[in-house]
Amino acid sequence: SGKSTLLDAIEMGIYNHIPGDGREFVLTDSSALKMYAEDGRPVSELDLSPFFRYLPGRAGLQRFSTLHASGSVSQAANIIEAVCGKCRLLLIDEDKSATNFMIRDKLMKALIQREPITPFTDRVRELSARGVSTILVIGGSGEYLSVANKIYMMEDYLIHDVTERAKSICVSHNVKTELPPPANWQQCRSLYSDRFSSYPEGSGTEKLEVSDMGFVIIGDEKIDVRGLHDIVSPRQLDTLGFMLRYLEISNSDRKIDIKNKIDD
């Protein structure tokens, strides 16, 4: 029906485009990011408590690290990092998300007494109050109808405002949303540059390579950037590679304040 295509258009609206190419009205806040579940991504020193009460076998969530995150953990990490990076608009496609992270219906809540995940549906209004909006494409779940500000339906590639109709359905089905206490969204993360070098082990020559397969290779580090869906040009990846190299070679204190460095 064109739902994902519309979301793709909004995603690309962060960039300038050629006048007259048909996208005059596709204008998006420059901080917008598309969020996916990125099964297998590493997570380092991140506070996951906004979306997790606990994780099996883990003592705490305030400084969570893993080399291979699950779908739900990876999507939570992507959103938390985006919010901390001052993203003001999250773009989410239900088809590319972790279902157990996005929703938890009443039957599952009744069955699972000790539920570790606080689903995104319980935080989306809280994020909105903090100035972070969400555009969500859904096709199989009505869990978000009760918390959405506006609801549009794509039918035969045309878009219709069905907010009043959807809200009346929620009322008729006595849908009520019980929200958890507000989360602490402050992150205390540190980036350390020790053990990171642009020189491969045993080599006297720096290595910086941007692969067509979606990797940035610096020294012995192979960084998977296939999940950065807002990247549209190989030159952008080249720039990211040189920025990472610069952070490493220009840092004499070993500990990097990444936010201030990027701002500088």
N, C-alpha and C positions, 0 to 999 in steps of 0.2 A: 504493500500500500504506500510505500515511500517514507516510512517512519525513520529507518536508519539513514536513508539518503538525506532526509531533512536534517538529521543530527550531524551528519558529515558536513553539510553545507554550513551549519552554524559553527562547527569546529574550525573550518577554514576561514570563517569571517574575521578571525583575528589578524589576517594579513590584508595588505592593500591589494587591489586587483585592477585590471585594465578597464577603464571607463567604457561602457557599452557592451560588456561581455555577459550581461544578463544577471549580474549579482549585485546590482545597485543597493538592494535592500537587505543584503546579507551582511550585517554589521554586528560584530560581537565584541564584548569586553575583552581587552587584550590579555587579561589574565586567565581566560577560560582554558580549562584542560579537560580532555576526555579521560574517563576513569575506566579501567578494565580490571578484572581478576587476572593476575599475572603469575600463574602457578609456577613455582620454582624460583622466584626472584629472591635474592638475599635481602635481609633486613638487618640494620645495624643500629643499636643503641636508641630504640624508638619506644616511646610510651604508648602502648596499645590500649590503655584502660578506657578510653572513650567507647571502644567497641567490644572489649572483652572483660569479663569478670574474672576469669582465670583461664589457663591453658593446661591441659593434663600434663603432668610431669614437670611443670615450670613453677619455680618458687615465687616469681614476681613478674609483673608486666611493665614496670616503669622503665626498665632498660633492656628491652627485649632484643635479642639478636638471633638470627638463624641464617644458614647458607641456602636453605631450600624451603621457602614459605609455602603453605597451602593456599588454595584459591581464596578462602575467606580472609586469611591473615594478609595476603598480598594486596587484596583490594582495600582492606582497612589501612594498611601502611601507605598505599598510594594516596588515599584521601587525606590522611593525617599530614603527610608530607606536603600535599598541595595546599591545605589550609594554613600550615605554618609558613609556606612560601607566598602567602598573601593572595592566593587564588580566590577570586570572587564569584566564579561560576563553574560548577561541576557539570560535566556532560556524561550521562551514564546510559548505556544500552543494556536492557535486561538480558538480551541474548548472550552478551559477553561478560556477564557478571556471575559471581558465586551466589547461587540461590539461597543458601543458608545464611549468607551475610546480608542479603537484601531484604528478606522477609522471614517472619516466623508466625504462622497462622495460629489461631486459637487452639486447634486440636493438637498441634505439636507442642505448644506451650503447656497444655494440660498433661501431655504424656511425659515430657522431659522436665522433671522437677528442678534439676541442677543444670540449667542451660548456661554454657560459657559465653555465648555470643549475645551482645546487644545489637540487634539488627539495625541497618541503616534507616529503616522506616521509623525507628524510635529516636533518631538523632537529626533527621532532615529538617524539622522545624526549628530545632535548637540552632543548627548551623545557619538557617535563614535569619534568625534573630541576631546572629553575629555578623551578618553581612555577606554570607556565602550562600548564593542561590544554587538551585539544582534544576536542570532540565533532564527529565528521565523518560526514556522510550520504553514502554511496556506493552505486552500483548497477551500475557498469560495470567497475570495476577492483579486482583483488585485491591490489594493491601494498601496501596498508596492513594486511593481515591479519597479516603477520609482525611488525609493530611495535606493534600495538594491545594495550592491556591487557585490554580487554573488547570482545567483538564480539556485537552483538545483531542479530537478523534480524526484519524486519517481514513478516508473512505474513497475508493476509486481515485486515489492520488490528490484528493481535495481535503482541505483541513476545515474542521467545524468545531466551534466552541460548544462543549457539552457539559460545562461546569455545573450548571443548575440541575440538569438531569442526573448527573452522577451523584451530586450531594443529596438529592432527594432519594436516590436508591440507598445511600448510606443510612439516611434517617429511617427509611422503611424497614431496613434490616437491623436497626438498632446497633449500628456499628459505633463503638466507642474506643478511643485510643488511650491506653494507660501508659504514660511516658515515664522513663526512669529519671532519677535526679540528674541535674546538669553535670556535664563532664568537665574536667580540667584539660583544656586544650593547649596549655603551655608545654613546650618541649625543651628539655635541657640536654641538647646533643652537642657533642664535641667531635671534630674531625681531626684525626692524627695522621701526620704524613710520614711518620717513621715506618720503616719496612716497605715504603713505596718509592720506587725509583723508575726513572724513564730509561734506565740502562738495563737491558737483560742481564741476568746473572752470567758472569764470566765474559761480558762483552765490553769493549771500550767505546762503543757507538750507541747513541740514543736510538730508540725505536718508537715511532709514533705512526700508527697506521689506522686508517678508517676503511673497514671492509665493506664491500657491497652486500654482504650477508647480514649486516646489522650489528657489527662489533667495532668498538674503539679499542685498539691495542696500544698500551703504553708500557714499555719495558716488558715485564713478564705478566702484567695485568691484562686480562681480556674482559672487557666490560660490555655486557649485553645491553644494547640500547633499542632493541626491537619494540619495547613497550612504550617508547616515546612517540606517540602517534601524532603529535603536533609538528614533528620534524618533517619538512617537505623537500629539503634540498641537501645534497651531499656537502655543500659548503657550510651549512649549519653544523653538521657533525664534525667537519674539520675544525671549526671554531671551538666547539666543545672540547675536542681533543687538545687543542693548544691551550685552552683555559685550564684544563686539568693539569697539564704539564707545568704551566706557569705557577699554579698553586703549590705544586710540589717543589719546584726548584727555587722559588722565591721565599719559601718559608723557613726561617731559621729557628723558630720557636717550637717546631714539631706539632704544636696544637694550633688549629686554624679556626678562627671565628668565621664560618662560611658565609653567614648572612652579611656581615660587614664587608667581607672581601668582595662578594658579588656586587654590593652597592657601590663600593669604590671603583 
